[in-house]
Amino acid sequence: MKASEIRDKSDQELKDALIELRKEQFGLRMQRGSGQLGNPARFKEIRRDVARVNTIITQRAQPEPAGEQS
């Protein structure tokens, strides 16, 4: 998932996407534990997608700067 795609989503869609990513991450951990993991590189993708979503959520929660005065 690209950052531009994430920015286009609403706050609720971001929360839903985060939940889905966490579920997928959990499923991958279970597959790895049972020895059935097919694509180990997906761990890295999921971890980065979770970080991207969390970053956008945090940025939206912070107030906009009033502008710099020189």
Secondary structure per residue as TSV (DSSP state, phi and psi in degrees):
chain	resnum	aa	ss	phi	psi
A	1	M	-	360.0	132.0
A	2	K	-	-90.4	156.2
A	3	A	H	-62.2	-35.5
A	4	S	H	-65.8	-35.9
A	5	E	H	-66.6	-38.4
A	6	I	H	-68.2	-40.6
A	7	R	H	-64.9	-27.2
A	8	D	T	-75.3	-13.3
A	9	K	S	-85.7	154.0
A	10	S	-	-78.2	171.7
A	11	D	H	-60.6	-42.9
A	12	Q	H	-66.7	-38.9
A	13	E	H	-64.2	-36.2
A	14	L	H	-65.1	-43.0
A	15	K	H	-63.0	-41.2
A	16	D	H	-64.8	-41.3
A	17	A	H	-63.9	-39.3
A	18	L	H	-63.6	-42.3
A	19	I	H	-62.1	-44.4
A	20	E	H	-64.4	-40.3
A	21	L	H	-64.6	-41.1
A	22	R	H	-64.7	-38.6
A	23	K	H	-64.1	-43.3
A	24	E	H	-64.6	-39.9
A	25	Q	H	-61.8	-42.9
A	26	F	H	-62.9	-44.3
A	27	G	H	-60.1	-39.7
A	28	L	H	-65.5	-39.1
A	29	R	H	-62.7	-39.6
A	30	M	H	-66.9	-40.0
A	31	Q	H	-64.2	-40.9
A	32	R	H	-64.2	-40.4
A	33	G	H	-65.5	-33.6
A	34	S	H	-91.9	-0.1
A	35	G	T	80.0	20.0
A	36	Q	-	-110.8	14.0
A	37	L	-	-70.6	125.3
A	38	G	S	-92.5	-36.1
A	39	N	-	-131.3	90.7
A	40	P	T	-67.0	-20.2
A	41	A	T	-70.4	-17.9
A	42	R	H	-64.4	-27.4
A	43	F	H	-56.1	-46.8
A	44	K	H	-64.6	-42.0
A	45	E	H	-62.9	-45.8
A	46	I	H	-63.6	-45.5
A	47	R	H	-59.7	-41.3
A	48	R	H	-71.2	-37.4
A	49	D	H	-63.8	-41.2
A	50	V	H	-61.1	-43.4
A	51	A	H	-64.1	-40.4
A	52	R	H	-62.7	-46.0
A	53	V	H	-63.2	-44.6
A	54	N	H	-62.3	-37.4
A	55	T	H	-63.8	-45.4
A	56	I	H	-65.2	-41.7
A	57	I	H	-60.4	-44.0
A	58	T	H	-65.4	-41.7
A	59	Q	H	-62.8	-39.5
A	60	R	H	-70.6	-27.0
A	61	A	H	-77.4	-23.7
A	62	Q	S	-81.0	142.1
A	63	P	-	-69.4	151.5
A	64	E	-	-68.9	140.3
A	65	P	-	-67.3	143.0
A	66	A	-	-73.7	-10.2
A	67	G	-	112.6	147.6
A	68	E	-	-89.1	143.4
A	69	Q	-	-112.3	133.1
A	70	S	-	-103.2	360.0
